[in-house]
Amino acid sequence: MPAWLSIFARFCSCGRRGPAVYPAVQDSAPVTLLLLGLDNSGKSTVVERLRKEKPKESIAPTWGFVAVTLKPPSAKLPPVRVFDVGGHDRIRGIWANYYAETHGIVFVVDGTDVARFAEARKVLHAAFDDERVKGKPLLLLINKRDKQGYQGLAATLAALGVRDIAGTSPTAKPTSSTDLAAHVFEISATHAAQNGQAIDAGLQIGFHHFLQQIGYDRAALDPRIAADTAAQRKAYEVELEQRRSRISVMREEKEKAAAAAAQDSGTAKTGKSGEGAQAGEAPHAGS
């Protein structure tokens, strides 16, 4: 294992270890998570497992946006809203619409799909390059650990370049185990379903641990979210007003053009009528 990966593993919850000890969370306001990942990574299956619904034979991938409310895994944790947005390249443009109001990012990657690791890396880094996401907690779920071709923890982390995007926890002490606000777990979202269980153990522990991290950072995250959402709302209102103004100008120009065309048509008809009258008087004048 490379030296940097060994260090990284000590400072994030990798694999399926038990959660570290965090202060009890008393804030009852909902936590908002944004679920991202490429299409076919298993995002929608992860949501179903987190909802602890009965296993389904197949789950349709998300196209667009789905909001899901989850019960917290502990009475000491707040309610959770998950924004599951589609991972297809034609829908990823909407991801940024939800950056401002999220407390943390849950990113699902297919650990068997080596051919798309570079694509997954690109979209993951693009999300964390955005100022509204930078430094927020990350839960990376490496899915399909039970499938043939699974690349493993070290290879996947290296391919995604997680070391380069994991920001520091806003309130973490330098010597704490939360210096890196990135939590990495190897999971199998379907394995539990095949065994009649509600949720994969790694997913359950990782999700619980992640919520505890957010609770630890919440005093810093909430004001940031409030400021970012207010700024985004203002920008949207300005854009909406500009759009209305453009539509109004286009409508006025269209009405002016229609009025001018009608006037030109009327003038042309008057001219033809005058020419006809003159043509009819000509024989009388010559008699």
N, C-alpha and C positions, 0 to 999 in steps of 0.2 A: 504494500500500500504506500503511495507517495506520502512524503512528509506532510504536505499541506492538507491532504485528505485525512490523515491521522489526527491532525490538530482540529480540523473542521468537525470530525466525528465526536470529539470531546465536547464541543461547544454547541452542538445541536442534537435534537433527539432523533438519531438515525436508527433505522431498523424497527424493532418491535419492543423496545425497552419500556419499562414503566415510566410514568411521568415524573418530572422533578417536583419538588415541593414549592408551591407558590402561595402567596397570601390568599386568604379567603376573599372571594369576590362578593361584595354586597350590592353593587349597582344592578338594579333590576331592569334598566333600559335595554332594549334589544341590541344585540351585536349584529352587524351586517357583514357578511362575507361574500366575496365575489369568486365564483367557481369558473376557472378558465382551463383551457387545454385544447389540443387539436381535436378535430372530429375523429371518432372511433377510438378515443383514448380511454373511454369508460366513465366519463363524467356523469352521465345520466344514471348509470348503474350505481355510482357512488352515492348520488342523492337518494336513490331508492333505499340503499342500505342504511344510510343515516336516518332515514324516516322509519326504519325498522319495519317496513311493510313486508307482506308475504312475498317470497321469491317468485319472480315471473320468468317464464321461459325466454322471453326476449323483451328488450326495452328499446323503444324508438329513440334515436338521437335527438337532441334538442336543436330546433331550428328557430332562431330568434331569441326570445327571452322568457324565462320561467322563474317566478318568485316562489320560494318554498319556505314555510315556517317550521322550524324544528323544535322539539322539546329539548331543553338542556340536558346533558348527560348526568348532571348533578344538581341538587337543589341549591347549591351554593353558586351556580353559574346562571347567567341571564339567558332569556330566550334568544333564539338565533334565527335570523333571516338569511337565506342563501339566494343569491342572484345567480342562476345558472344560465349562461349565455352561450349561444351556439359557437362551435369551434371551426366550422367550415370557413375557408378563406373568404367567401363572399359575404359572410356575416360578421367577421371580426372587427369591422369598422365601428360597430356599436359598443365594443368593449369599453372604450374611453368614456362613454356616457355614464358609467357606473363607478369610475375610479374615485371620485370625490367622496362619496358617502360610505365607502367600505372601510372596515376596521382591519381587514387582512385579506390576503389572496390565497385561495386554495388552487393549486395547479396540479392537474392530473396528466401524467405522461405514460404512454404505453411502453413498458420496459422491454418489449420484444421487437418494436418497430424501429430498428436501427436506421433504416432508410429515411426516417422522418425526424431523427434526433436534431439535425441541423435546423429544420423548420421549427421544431418545438423550442429550441434555444433562441431562435430569432424572435419569436412572439413573446417568450418569457422576458427576455432582456428589454424588448420594446415597452412592455408594460411597466417594468421597474425603472425605465429611463424617464417615465412621466413623473413630474413633480408631485402629482397627487397620490402616487403609489410609492415613490422612493422612500425606503426606510421602514415601510410598514411590514408587519410580520408575514411570513410566507410559510405555508404548509405545502410541501411538495410530496405528492403521493405517487410513488413509482408502482404502477399497476401491472397486473398479470404476472406476478412473481411465480405462479404455478404453471405457466405456459412454456412450451418448448421455445427455445430461442431467447429466453429472458437473459438480459445482459448483466444483471447484478447492480448492486449499489454503487461501487466505485466507478465502473465504466459509465453508468448513466449520469452520475454527478459530474464527471469530467466532461462528458459530451455536452451537457447543458450549461456548463460554466457557472454553476451555482455559486462558487466561491467569489465570482466577480460581481454578483448582483445582490448578495445577501447583505443588507444594511444592519447597522447596530440597533439594538432595541433602545427606544427613546429613553427609558428609565433604568436600564440595566447597569449594575455596577461592574467595573472592569474585571473583577475577580469572580463574578457570578457565572452560572452555567447558562445564562441567557444572553451572553454577549452578542451572539449572532441570532437575529430574530428569524431564523430559518429552521424549520422542523421537517425532517425527511423520514418518511416511512415507506417500507416496501409492503405492498398490500396485494390482495386478490379480491376484487369487488364481487366476483361471481363464485368464488370458492365457498363462501358461507352459504350462498343460495343452493349450491349443489348438495350441501350437507344439511339443508333444512334449517340453518341458523339465520338469524336476522342480520348479522353484521360480522365482518371479518375482524378478528381481534386486533390486528395492527391498525386498521382504520379506526376502530373504537378508541384505542389508546391515543393514537395520533390526534384525533379530533378533540378529545378531552384535554390533552396537553396543550394544543393550540389555543383553545379557549382560555385556558389558564394564563397563557402568555399574554393574550390580548387584555385580560383582566388586569394583569400586572402593568401593562403599558397604557391603560385606558385614560388615565389622567392627562397624558400627553396627546393621545389620539383624538379624544372627543373635541377639544378646541380646534384642532387642525381640521377635522372633518367639518365642523360648523363653518369655519372660514372658507374652506374649499367649496362646500356646497352653496354657500351664499354667493361666492364669486362666480360659480358656474351658472347659478340661477340668473344673476344679473347679466352675464354674457348672453345667456339664452334670450332674455327679455330684450336686450339691445338688438340681437340678431333678428328676433321676431318683428320688432318695430321697423327695422331696416327693410325686412322682407315686405311688410305691409306697405311701406312707403314706395318701394319699387313697383309693387302691384298697382298702387294708386296712380303712379306716374304712367305706367303702361296703359292703364284703363283710360286715363285722360288723353293720352296720345292717340289711342285707338278711336275714342269718341271724336277727337278733332279731325282725324283722318277720315272718319265716316261722314262728318259734317261737311268737310271740304269736298269729298267725292260727291255728296248729294248736291252741293252748290254748283259744282262743275257740271253735273248732269242737268240741273235746271237751266243753267246758262246755255248749255248746248241745245236744249229743246227750244228755248226762246229764240235762239239764233236761227234754228231751222224753220220755225214758224214765221219769222220775219222774212226769210228768204222766199218762202212759199207765197206770201202775200204780195211781195214785189213781183214775183214771176207771174202771178195772176193778173196784175194791173197792166202789164206791158202791152198786151194787144189793144186795150181800150185807149191807151195813150197814143198808139200809132194810128188809130182809125180816124 
